[in-house]
Amino acid sequence: PDGLTTRLAIDKLKDLSQKNQPFLLAVGYFKPHLPFTAPKKYWDLYDRAQLPLAHIKGLPQNVHMASLHGSSEFNSYEQGDEKAGAGIVFSDEYARKLIHAYYACVSYIDEQIGQLIQALEENGLKDNTVIVLWSDHGWHLGDHTIWGKHTLFEKALQSPMIIHYAGIAKPGKTTKALAETIDIYPTLLEICGIPAPGNLDGKSLYPVLQNPDKKVQQAAYSYFRNGISMRTDRYRFTRYYKEGEAREELYDHLT
């Protein structure tokens, strides 16, 4: 379906290029979501033996079990070689097999995005189009014994985001500035010179796009079920509400 989505989006770009008016085209892809399937040529890009395993395979010290889950979404696929669960560490061989599959899916989507950018160029749209690439969440690849999302850990909450347009000050630079998904809308408004309504929760990242060392906010917030997490430059503070009690965890991401 992702290849079909690309073809439909390219056809739509050709149509939009014939109209002298602004447009917003949202293109959503399934991969690298489960199941980890992709065409063989993307698997062949990688040497499985060289792929890195999770940095922290076991449980964090003093972690509360409310922070974890049994990777039920992953386990719903019956052909897995090993069953995941909170506190269960996969064999290195099987972990690398899964990570290999995940990487292949990511490369498959890289190819789809490349085709979209090529279509922008071929239709004379690239120099007048803002491109935003982002994901809705991250994914645990065995980190803290989890295979999936649905946590308030860094791996599940940190998602990719790339913004490109012709007038960007320092293209290709990365930034350590905190950002939230709700910041995308006010950012697009400012880039396009459209006044933003005064009641937005998000903040424009335009200053960061002009100077990657800039910061627009001091903390980023995330939520899942009965938990809330706050990320600063250095710390992540998370509070879970379980059985009428608050459980708190603080992580220092510098040390």
N, C-alpha and C positions, 0 to 999 in steps of 0.2 A: 504493500500500500504506500510506502514512502516514495518509491520510484514513481508510482502513479501520481502522487501529490506533486512531485517535482514537475512532471510533464504538464499537469493542469495549471500549475503556477506559471510556467514558462509561456504557455498559451495565453494566460491572462495578462502577463507583462506585455506581450506583443500587442494585445488589444488596447491596453492602457497607454502604450506609447503613441497611439494614433490620436489620443484625446489630449487637448491642451488644458488639462486641469489637474489639480493635486489628487493624489490617491494614497491610500494606506492598504497594503496587502499583507495579511497575516498568514504565514505558512507554518503549520504545525506538523511535527514529525513524531512517530511513535518510538523509534529507536533512539537511544539504546535501552529502551524498556524491555522487560521480560516479554516473551522468551528470547534468549540470546541467539538469534538466528540472523545470518547475513550471508550474502554470496561468497563463494569460496575464495575469490581473488582478494578479498579483504582479510580473510584468515591468513592467507599466504604472505601478507606484509610483515608478519611477526614470527620471531623465534620464541616459542613458548618457554623454553628453558631459561631465557634471559629476562622474562617478565618479573617485575618486583611483586613480592607478596605484601600483605597488609603490614603497616609499620607496627601496629599494636594488635596482635592477634588475640590476646587474652582479654579478660575483663579489666576495666580500669580499677585502680585501688579504691576500696571503700564504696564502690558504686552501689546505688540502690536499684533493685530489680525493676522498679517502675520506669527506669531509664531505658530498659531493654525490651526486646520482644523475641518471639520464636521464629521469625522469618517465615511466617505462614504463607505469604504471597509466593515466595521462592519455593516453598515445599509443595505448593499446589500443582506444580509440574511433576508428573509421576515418574519421568525418566531420569531423574537426578541420581547420580551415583552414591551420594551421601545425603543424609537428612540434616538440615540446619536446626539450631536451637540455641537459646541463651546459654552461654557457657560452653558450647560445643565448638571445638576447633577442627576444621577440616584438615585432611592430609594435604601436604604441599602440592602433591601431584594433582589432586582434584581442584584445589584452589587456583592453581595456574591454568587449568583447563577452562575454568569459569572466567578468569580474568582475560584470557586469550579471546574468549567469545565476546566479552564486553568491549574489548579494544577493537575487534573486528566490526562490531555494530557502530562504534563511534566513527571509525574510518569510513564506513558506508554512508553515514550522515554527512561527514566532511565532503564526500564526493557530491552529494545532493546539493549542498550549499554552494559548492564550487560551480555547479551548473546554473544555479540561480544568479550568481554574481556575473557569470559569463553572459547570461541572457540580458542582464541590466546593461552590460557594456555593448552588446550587439544591437540593442534597441535604443542606444543613446540616452540611457536613463541614469547611469551610475554617478555622474558628476552632479546630479540634482536630486539624489535620493539618500535619505538617512537609512543606514542598515543597522538593525539591532538584532543581535544573536544572543539568546539567553535560554536557560533551562529552568524548569519549575522547582527543581531541588537537586541535591547531590544523591549519592548512592554508596552504601557500605559494601565494600568488596572483601568481607571477612573482618573488617575493623571491629574490635570489641565483640567478636564472634557473631556479627550480624551480617546478613546478606539481604539488603533491601534498604528502604527509606524508613519513614515512620519513627524517627527518633529526633531528639533535640541536641544531638552531637554535631560537631563541626562537619563531619563527612556528609551528613544528610542535609545540612542547612546551607553549606557553601555551594553555590551554583555558578556555572560559567556565565559571564556577560561580556560581550564585545560590542562597542558602538563605533561606527565608522560613518564619516561624511566628508565631503570635499574640503570643508573649511576647518577641519580639526587641526589644532595647533601642533601636536607632536604625535603623529600617527605611529602605531606600533608599540607605544609605551604601555606599561602596566602601572597600576596604582594600588596602594594599600588602603586607600580611603574606603570607609564603610559605605555600603549601599544596600538598598532594599528593592524588591521588585516594584513596590509602589512608587519608586523614584523615576521609573521609566517614563510615565505619562508627563509629569511636569518637565522632564528633560527634553522630550520631543517638542513640547510647546515652546520652550525657550529657544531651541535650535531653529524652529520654524518662525519665530517672531510672533507667536500667538499669545495674548495675555492669558494667564492662568487664573481660574477662579480662586477665591480667597480661602476656601475651606478644604484644601487638599492636605492629606496627611503626609504624602511624599514630598521630597525636596529635589529640586533640579540638580543634576550632576554636571551641568554645563561648566561650572568653575573647575571641576576636576578634569573635564575634557580639554580645557585650555591649559591647565597646569596639573599634572598628575600628583604633585605634592600637596595640593589643596585638600581640605576636608570640608564636608558640608553638614556632617552630623557626628555626634559623639557616641551614639549607640544604635545598634540595629536589633529589632525584635522579631522573634519567631514564636509560633504557637503550634502545639499539636495535642489534641484531646485535652487532658487535664494538666497540661504542662505549658509553661511560658519560659522563654529563654532570652537573655539580653547579652549581646556581644559588644565589647568595646575593643579598642586597639589591642589590648593585652588579655582581657579576661572574658570568660563566658560564665555567666551566673544563671542557673536553671532552678526553677521551683516546680515541683510536682505536687498536685493535690490528690491524695489517695486515701480512701477510707477515712475522710474527715481530718486528715493530718497533712501538713505541708512538709515535703521532703526537699532539701536544698543541696545543690552541688555547685562548687566553684572550681573552674579550671583555669590554670595559668598557661596561656598558649605561647608565652615567651620562653619559659623555662621547661 
